[in-house]
């Protein structure tokens, strides 16, 4: 039985609702971990498994050595502890334990944690509470020199301005010599320019330059795409060079686009946040995890970012299709949806109600309005209701069930197995799809069907 808002209630004893297998597997840092964790999702390798019913799960997993691995999970984070040597978070043992907890109540009964698990849980929650109470003291207790900070900011702004001027000259030379020269010169010149943008402390400009260098090798039609991206890069350069005369929300967006970081300074929003999607984007030495959430009461959509060094998954992970009560603080900038996750109240609770949405035309309107605030926006989060995935030429599109409009599925999504999960979920019928809509089409990230309204992760 569901509550009126689609969230699963706790059981009569006050224990939390257990997650689904799909929600657990959505936490996996990669496909290999998902496969290995699935093999450990049965009772066979586990002993002394249990749950507190209030956010803690633990168990001993038989490994290749003489001692079993001690695995514990705090689902209010979620956070993980395992004595195995894996550097992945969560490791396969944590995934297997959560899968067992999700599907086999008898194998993971409610009880008191053993000493080793209890010590970890107490130390973790003690650190969390200490961090919240001491955060403000740390900021106020360490006196910052505002004058020194101002001088550092001015010096960095001067370096970025010099980099923007140099990049403008590079673009002018390219257009003067003709776009065909970009294919002959190869990627090396662009990489050299990107390195100078890094030296200028403008990582956002460096990323755009690297994208420009990759376009000539991207297939038919590349000159048009290169001209479009050159125009957007020129627009960003011009905006930075005149940032002092821009309205503050747009100025904040420009600063963020060139790579100047700023703290989350908006008014905190406490809500019950539905986790819509989670996926990782590796970029050289860094892995960026993007988590989309929707406020059940406020109606706001927010983007949570988490970062991990090469070879290590980001720490923050939230199960897709669950609701977590928490406080989010927005970052500045016109049209910016990024927020910082603050205090969390309780464990994520499964939810079987999709977010509100609309037809394809409403998604296109939303993306168009967002471009007014951020012209460099690649995509915008949208929820499409009553759409059907249908083949179109050599690709696919999401078409309104009632007819009238359709959105092409992006090339990136066509190469992922999630597209076939979406097709199977639909079975030719209408579904609700959450994804990112942009000039390259729509990238489906999660879906809900009328027959089984639980969220299905597509990435």
Secondary structure, 3 states (H helix, E strand, C coil): CECCCCEECCCCCCCCCCCCHHHHHCCCCCHHHHHHHHHCCCCCCEEEEEECCCCEEEEEECCCCCCCEEEEEECCCCEEEECCCCCCCCCHHHHHHHHHHHHCCCCCEECCCCHHHHHHHHHHHHHHHHHHHHHHHHHHHCCCCHHHHHHHHHHHHHHHHHHHHHHHHHHHHHHHHCCHHHHHHCCHHHHHHHHHHHHCCCHHHHHHHHHHHHHCCCCCCHHHHHHHHHHHHHHHHHHHHCHHHCCHHHHHHHHHHHCCCCCCCCCCEEEEEEEEEEEEEEECCEEEEEEEEEECCCCCEEEEEEEEECCCCCCCCCCCCEEEEEEEEECCCCCCCEEEEEEEEEEEEEECCCCCCECHHHHHHHHHHHHHHCCCCCEEEEEEEEEEEEEECCEEEEEECCCCCEEEECHHHHCCCHHHHHHHHHCCCCEEEEEEEECCEEEEEEEEECCCCCCEECC
